[in-house]
Amino acid sequence: MEPILHLSIPVRDLDAARAFYVDALGCEAGQHIGTHAIDVWFFGLQLTLQERPAEVAPDDAPGVRHFGVTLDRAALDALLARLGDHEVRWISPVETDTSGRLRGKTSAKLADPSGNVIELKSYDDPRDALGISAPSGAREPSR
């Protein structure tokens, strides 16, 4: 079995969180875990949304802590277009770095209904930008 990454995050309202991740982001809904949690498949990551309002960061938190996904540019563009059909709170707009170390990085950050920050990004050459030979969990082709 290939490794499956897992992350659990607190949310204020499970129904609002489910709607955001499934309807807006297009994640596949997983199973309910009791009455106060649900799994969604966030681009290969098993993301558990736990209804724990007391653990949600305050609305005025700066949003430095985040998680996200790196997609190829076509997939990123399609996801951004999909999000255009939903009301989302953008933390930082879509920008492309044309001069820095990560030249060709296009990214944006948005928040889920509980304020959990998500970064969506792509790189012209992800292997070069991230200094890796292959994405974690990916296999090199057989020779």
N, C-alpha and C positions, 0 to 999 in steps of 0.2 A: 504494500500500500504506500502511496506517496504521502508525505507529511501533509497534514492539514493544520494551518495556523488557526488559532482561536483567540478571540478577544471578547471580553465581557464589559459592557458599559452601563452606567445607570441612566435611566430616562425618567422624566416626570410622568408621562402618560403613555402607556403601552400601545393604545390604539393609534394615537398620533404618530408615535415612533414607527409603528408597523406601516402605516400609510405612507410616511416619508420614504422609508427604505424600500418598500415594495413598489409603490405607485410612482414616486418621483425618481428614485435612483434605479429602479428596475431590478432590484435584488429578488431572488427567489425566496419565498417564505419557507422556513423549516418547520420544525415541530414546536408546539408549546411545551414549555418546561414548567409545569405547575400552572398556577393561575396568574403569576406575576412576572413571567419571562417568556420570551420567544427567541428562536434562532432565525437568522436570515443569512443567506449566502452572499456575502459582500465580495464579489470578484474572487472567489476561491477561498475566502476567509470565513470561518464559522463565527459569525458575530452574534453574541447573545445580548439581547436588549432586556435589561432587568428593571422592572418598575420599582425604583428606589428614589423617590423625589428628594429625600433628605440628603442624598449623596451627589445630586446634580450640582455642578459648579454654578455660582451666582451669575446672573445675567451680565454683570459688569466685568467678568473675568476677561482678560485680554485674548484668550484663544490661542496661546502659544502651543499648548498641548494639543496634539491632533493625531489622526491616523488618516490613511488614504490609500490611493491606488495609482500605479503608473500604467497607462494604457498606450497603445499605439495611437498616432494622431487621428486616424479616421474614427476609432472608437471613442476617443475623447470628444471630438467634434459632435458625434452622434449623441453622446451623453449630455453634452452642454445644450444641444438642441432640444433634447427630451426635457431637460430641466427648465427650459424656457416656457414650457406648458404648465409649470407648477409654480406655486408661490414658495420661493426659498429665500433665506437670508444669506446674502453674500457677505463674507468677511473680507475677502480681497478679490478684485475683479480678475478676469482672464488676462494674463500678461505673458509675453514671450520675451525671454532674456536673449538679447542679440549681441551682448558684448562681454559678459562675465565668464567665469570658469564653466558655468553650466549653459553655455551658449546653445540656443535651440530648445531650452526647457520652456514649455508652456504650462502654466498652472493657474489654478484658482482655488480659493477656499470658501466653503459655505458651512453653515451650522444646521444641525438637525433641530427639531422642535425643542429639544432640551438643552441646546447650546453646545453639544459635542461637535467639535470642528473636524471637517473632512477636507483633505486636500486631494484634488483631482489633477493629474499632470501627465505630460508626455515629454519625451526627449527625442531630438532628431536621431541620436545614437545613444540609446540607454546604456549599452555595455561600456562605451567610452566614458559617458558622463558619470556613471556610478562606479567605474573602476572594477568591473566584474567581467568574468569570462562568460557566464551564463546566469540568468536570474535564479535565485534560490529556489530549490525544489525542481528546477527544470533539468532535463537530461540533455546531454550533448548527443547529437545523432550518432547512431552506431556506424562503425566503419567497416 
